[in-house]
Amino acid sequence: MKFIVDAHLPKKLSDFLTWKGYDSIHTLNLPNGNKSKDSEINTLSLNEKRVLISKDLDFVESLIISKKPYKLITISAGNISNKQLIEIFKQNIDYIVLALKETRFIEITNQKIIIK
C-alpha cells in the first residue's frame, strides 16, 4: 500500500509507515514541498494510487464531490501530540490497511477509527 502524508502532519508519520514496509512520502518530498497545491496532491494520489493522510477537511469535500484523492484518511483528533498520533498508527496500522481494501475513507479521532 502507498501513502502520502500531508503538510499538516509530521514527517515522522511517513517515516513510520516506511519503516513498517509501506511506500510512503511526505509532501516535503514533493517538488513544491509543503506548499504543494491540493490539486497536485490529488493528482499524485490518483496517479500512484496513494492513500492521502491529512487533517485538511477540503480533501473530504473533494473526495465526496470529485472522488479525489484515490483514498483518504482524515485525522480529526484535535490537538494531539505527534507522538500520540504515531502511537494510534502503531496500534492500528494492520486494521487501517485492511479497512482500506474495502473503503475509500477513514476518519481517525483520538478515541476511535471510523470506517466510512
C-alpha positions in Angstrom: 0.0 0.0 0.0 1.2 3.5 -0.8 0.7 6.6 1.3 1.2 10.4 1.0 1.2 12.4 4.3 0.0 15.9 4.0 1.9 19.0 5.3 -0.2 19.4 8.4 1.1 16.1 9.7 4.6 15.2 10.9 7.1 13.7 8.5 7.7 11.1 11.3 4.4 9.6 10.4 5.6 9.0 6.9 8.9 7.7 8.2 6.9 5.2 10.5 4.9 3.9 7.5 8.1 3.4 5.5 9.6 1.6 8.5 6.6 -0.7 8.5 7.3 -1.6 4.9 4.9 0.7 3.1 5.7 3.1 0.3 5.2 6.5 2.0 6.1 10.0 1.1 5.5 13.3 2.8 4.6 16.5 1.0 8.0 17.8 2.0 9.4 15.4 -0.6 7.3 16.9 -3.5 8.8 19.5 -5.8 6.8 22.3 -4.1 7.2 20.8 -0.7 4.6 21.7 1.9 3.4 24.4 -0.5 2.0 21.8 -2.9 -1.5 22.6 -4.1 -4.3 20.3 -3.2 -4.8 19.6 -6.9 -1.2 18.4 -7.2 -1.6 16.1 -4.2 -4.9 14.7 -5.6 -3.3 14.1 -8.9 -0.3 12.3 -7.3 -2.7 10.3 -5.1 -4.8 9.2 -8.1 -1.9 8.5 -10.5 0.1 6.5 -8.0 -2.9 5.0 -6.1 -1.6 6.6 -2.8 -3.8 6.9 0.2 -3.7 10.5 1.4 -3.4 11.1 5.2 -4.5 14.7 6.0 -6.1 17.0 8.6 -7.4 19.2 5.8 -11.2 19.0 5.5 -11.0 20.3 1.9 -9.9 16.8 0.9 -13.1 15.3 2.5 -15.2 17.5 0.3 -13.1 16.7 -2.7 -13.4 13.0 -2.1 -17.2 13.2 -1.8 -17.7 15.6 -4.8 -14.9 14.7 -7.2 -13.7 11.3 -6.0 -10.3 12.7 -5.4 -7.9 11.7 -3.8 -7.6 8.0 -4.5 -8.4 7.1 -0.9 -8.3 9.3 2.3 -7.5 9.0 5.9 -8.6 12.2 7.7 -7.3 13.0 11.1 -9.8 14.7 13.3 -8.1 14.0 16.7 -7.8 17.6 17.8 -4.5 18.9 19.1 -2.9 15.6 20.0 0.9 15.3 20.0 2.8 13.8 17.2 3.8 11.0 19.5 0.2 10.3 20.3 -0.7 10.3 16.6 2.0 7.9 15.7 1.0 5.7 18.6 -2.5 5.5 17.1 -1.0 4.3 13.8 1.3 1.9 15.6 -1.6 0.2 17.4 -3.9 0.2 14.4 -2.0 0.1 11.2 -3.0 -3.5 10.3 -6.7 -2.7 10.9 -6.3 0.5 8.9 -4.7 -1.2 5.9 -7.3 -4.0 6.0 -10.1 -1.5 6.1 -8.6 0.5 3.1 -9.1 -2.6 1.0 -12.8 -2.2 1.4 -13.3 1.6 1.7 -12.0 4.9 0.3 -12.5 6.9 3.5 -11.4 6.5 7.1 -11.6 9.1 9.9 -9.3 8.8 12.9 -10.2 10.6 16.1 -8.3 10.4 19.4 -10.7 7.7 20.6 -11.7 5.7 17.5 -11.2 4.8 13.9 -14.4 5.3 11.8 -14.8 3.5 8.6 -17.0 5.5 6.2 
